[in-house]
Amino acid sequence: MIEVKDLEISYSGKSIINGLTFHVPEGYKATLKGRSGSGKSSVLMSLLGFVKPANGIIKINGYILNDSTIRKIRSITAWVPQELGFNLEYTHELLLLPFSFRLNKSSYPTQVEINNALTDFGLNPDILEKSLKELSGGEKQRISLCSALLQKKPLLFLDEPTSALDAKTKSIVTEIFLQNKNLTLLSASHDDMWAKYNDLVIDITKYH
């Protein structure tokens, strides 16, 4: 599903990732491991086409990532960034933001699907009526993760998906994502518990 070969990422002429190579088969769960600032998020952004690599090949679902294939790749991909909120005001706006994009309008969830998903994540559906200012960091994170799952995409990219969660909630989220055999997942995380349940852990510090 994901193939990366000799990936190099540079900023202002300085290489932060060099020679990164890995393969994530369909249905596998993989995580990029490394200290804060090691380039984990940059790797995810390059796979999404937001950061152009200095060198290397990225292939997703059989397509080599380039200007002509990026739309196809994004159509099968859901992404949860580390920074949440997007200057939105209400919780329901955060949950439904991805469905405002043309690629996702056909998968707009029903209210029953939304309620069931929120409940699975340990959230009361009434939370959608609240402003984002009323939510904790962990609640915002779960809303965004819930939104990603509702998109019904076969491939997920998650950036630090458990960073704001307590131990109990982290266990719930880990089970939802890592036990789902229908998902191929690549995350960036320094959470040892999360990494423990992945099929593949990629230490990107080896590629500096």
Number of C-alpha atoms within 10 A of each C-alpha: 17 21 18 18 15 15 20 22 23 16 11 5 8 8 13 18 24 20 17 21 17 16 16 19 15 16 17 21 25 24 29 23 21 18 12 10 9 17 21 25 20 20 24 21 18 17 24 21 19 12 15 16 21 14 14 15 17 23 18 23 15 11 16 17 20 14 8 10 14 17 15 14 21 18 14 17 20 23 24 19 18 16 9 14 19 9 8 14 13 18 24 19 18 20 22 19 16 21 18 11 10 9 14 18 12 10 13 16 16 10 10 9 12 19 16 15 20 23 13 14 18 15 17 13 15 11 17 19 11 13 14 21 13 12 15 12 15 16 20 21 24 24 24 25 26 22 25 22 18 22 22 18 19 17 27 23 23 22 22 22 25 24 15 16 19 10 10 9 17 20 14 14 21 18 13 15 17 20 13 14 11 15 19 23 27 23 25 26 24 19 15 9 14 20 21 11 16 18 15 17 18 18 15 22 17 11 17 14
